[in-house]
């Protein structure tokens, strides 16, 4: 608990300093924002999105298929036993 509180204080102090202390014309977060808005970074983001789009789409389809499979009703066999309960007990 003490470790958690100490980390929370440190993170809060870094956030405060990053938002209020000027490093030249901008704060730390101001520099990050200015860098993020540059043309080079925007091109990088676009390139990553184009390259990753097929993988992201494949993951989305897999997750959707898994959710659809989990939402199906349990299968009842001829013996009237749910397929989920058919595994032997240990």
N, C-alpha and C positions, 0 to 999 in steps of 0.2 A: 504494500500500500504506500509506503514511504517512497519507494522507487517510482511508482506511478505519479505521485504528487510532484516529485522532483522533476521528472520528465515533462510534466504538464507546465510547470513553472518555466523551465528552460525553453520549451516550444513557444509559450506565450511571450517570453522576453524577446526571443528571436523574431517573432512576428511583429511585435511592437517596434523593435529597432529597425527591421526591414521596411516598415511602413512610414517611419517618422524621421529617421536620420538621413540627411542628404549626403550623397556620394557624388559630388560635383553638382550638376544641375538637377539631378533626379535622386529619388530614394532607390534602394535596391529593387523594390518591386516595380518602380517606374522604369528602371533599366530593363528588367525582364520584359515588361510590357512593350517597350520600344523595340527590343530585339524581336519579339514575337510578331510584331507588325511589319517587319522588313520583307521586301520582295523575295529574298533568298529563302527565308523560312516558309513563306507561303508556297513557294515552288516545291520545297522539300515536303511540306504537308501534302500537297497535291500528288506528288510522286509516290509517297508512301500509301496514300489512299488508293491510288490506281493499282499498285502492286499487291496490296493487301486485300483488295475487294473480293477476289475469288475465294481466298481463305476465310474471310469473314462470312461470306455467303454460305460456304460449306458448313461452317460452325453453326450458323443460324438454322440451316436445314436440319442438322443433326440434333440440335436442342429441341426444335419443333417436333421432330420425329420422336424423340425421347419423351416429351411431354404428352404427345398424342398417345403413345404406347402406354404410358402410366395412367392416362385417363380412361382407358378401356375398362369395361366391366370384366370381372374375373370370368374365365371360361369354365362352364359346367360340363363335366364329362357325362358319359352314359351312366356311371355309377352315382352321379349326383354329388361328386366331390369337387370342390373348387380346385382349379389348377394350382392356385397359390398354396393350398393346404396339402397338396399331394406329396410334398417332400417328406421323407421319413423323419420322425422325431428322434432327437439325440438324447 
